[in-house]
Amino acid sequence: MKAPFILPTRVYYEDTDAGGVVYHSNYLNFFERARTEMLRDLGFEQNELREQSGVIFAVRTMQIEYLRPAKFNDLVHVSAAISHTKKASLTFEQTIKCGDIMLCTCSCRIACLDADNLKPTAIPDFLFDAFLTKNNEY
């Protein structure tokens, strides 16, 4: 696997609990943003994929390991890299780091769905090719 897409993200007060530590479910938001920005970096907007190609993406499975807490005002770097592809799904390996310190890891399988009936469908060829090509460049 090549170097992943990286999204720098600031931890805001709204992301934290009363102790100033990022609330566990907010890590999911950080991971989602990195996957969305990776898609945008490839030149694709999710709303346009729905309108023009009739596909949407949904989380199928996710495994997360919380290692250390992110805290208010930290600048964290959220990664996204495609580790496995199938006809109708992608698996992302993701991390959140603060400096050199690993805070959280995630393996996330994303399903490609038909936007009208919400059933699994093949990832459009142009998008599949873009994933494979760009993933080798990060």
C-alpha positions in Angstrom: 0.0 0.0 0.0 1.3 3.4 -1.0 1.3 6.5 1.3 -2.3 7.4 2.2 -4.4 10.5 1.5 -4.0 12.8 4.6 -6.5 15.3 5.8 -5.3 17.7 8.5 -8.2 18.4 11.0 -8.4 20.7 14.0 -10.2 19.3 17.1 -12.9 21.8 18.0 -14.6 22.2 21.4 -17.8 20.7 19.9 -15.8 17.5 19.2 -15.0 17.0 22.9 -16.6 15.9 26.1 -16.6 17.8 29.3 -13.0 16.7 29.9 -11.7 18.2 26.7 -11.2 14.7 25.1 -12.7 13.8 21.7 -15.9 11.9 22.2 -15.6 8.4 20.8 -18.2 8.7 18.0 -16.6 11.9 16.6 -13.7 9.8 15.4 -16.2 8.4 12.9 -16.9 11.9 11.6 -13.1 12.5 11.1 -12.8 9.2 9.2 -15.8 10.0 7.0 -14.4 13.5 6.2 -11.1 12.0 5.1 -12.8 9.4 2.8 -15.0 12.2 1.3 -12.0 14.5 0.8 -10.1 11.7 -0.8 -13.0 11.2 -3.2 -13.1 14.9 -3.9 -9.3 14.9 -4.5 -10.0 12.2 -7.2 -12.4 14.7 -8.8 -15.7 13.3 -7.7 -18.5 14.8 -5.6 -20.8 12.4 -3.9 -24.0 14.3 -4.9 -22.8 14.2 -8.6 -22.1 10.5 -8.4 -25.7 10.0 -7.2 -27.2 12.3 -9.8 -25.1 11.2 -12.8 -24.2 7.6 -12.1 -27.0 6.5 -9.7 -24.6 5.3 -7.0 -24.1 6.1 -3.3 -21.7 4.7 -0.7 -22.5 3.3 2.7 -20.5 1.9 5.5 -20.9 -1.8 5.6 -18.5 -2.7 8.5 -16.1 -0.8 10.6 -13.5 -1.9 13.1 -12.0 0.8 15.3 -9.2 0.7 17.9 -8.9 3.7 20.2 -5.3 4.0 21.3 -4.8 7.4 22.8 -7.2 10.4 23.2 -7.3 13.4 20.9 -7.9 16.6 22.8 -9.3 20.1 22.3 -7.3 22.2 19.8 -5.1 19.3 18.7 -4.2 19.3 15.0 -4.7 15.7 13.9 -4.0 14.1 10.6 -6.6 11.7 9.3 -5.5 9.2 6.7 -7.5 7.2 4.1 -6.0 4.5 1.9 -7.8 1.8 -0.1 -6.4 -1.6 1.0 -8.8 -3.9 -0.8 -11.2 -3.6 -3.7 -14.1 -5.8 -4.8 -16.7 -5.3 -7.6 -19.1 -3.5 -5.3 -17.0 -2.6 -2.2 -13.8 -0.9 -1.0 -11.9 -1.4 2.2 -10.2 1.6 3.7 -7.4 1.5 6.3 -7.5 4.7 8.2 -5.6 6.3 11.1 -5.7 9.4 13.2 -2.4 10.8 14.4 -1.3 13.8 16.4 2.3 14.5 15.3 3.9 11.0 15.4 1.5 9.6 18.0 -1.1 7.2 16.7 -4.4 7.9 18.3 -6.9 5.7 16.5 -7.0 3.1 13.7 -9.9 2.0 11.6 -10.7 -0.6 8.9 -13.8 0.3 7.1 -15.6 -1.5 4.3 -17.7 0.7 2.1 -20.5 -0.7 -0.1 -21.5 0.8 -3.4 -25.3 0.9 -3.6 -27.8 1.7 -6.3 -29.2 5.1 -5.2 -32.8 4.1 -6.1 -33.2 0.7 -4.5 -30.3 0.8 -2.0 -29.1 -2.6 -3.2 -25.4 -3.4 -3.8 -24.2 -2.5 -7.3 -20.9 -2.5 -9.1 -18.7 0.5 -8.7 -18.7 2.3 -12.0 -15.6 1.5 -14.1 -14.5 5.1 -14.3 -14.6 5.4 -10.5 -13.0 2.1 -9.9 -10.1 2.9 -12.3 -9.7 6.3 -10.5 -9.5 4.6 -7.1 -6.8 2.2 -8.3 -4.8 4.8 -10.2 -4.8 7.5 -7.5 -4.4 5.2 -4.6 -1.0 4.3 -6.1 0.0 8.0 -6.1 -0.6 9.0 -2.5 
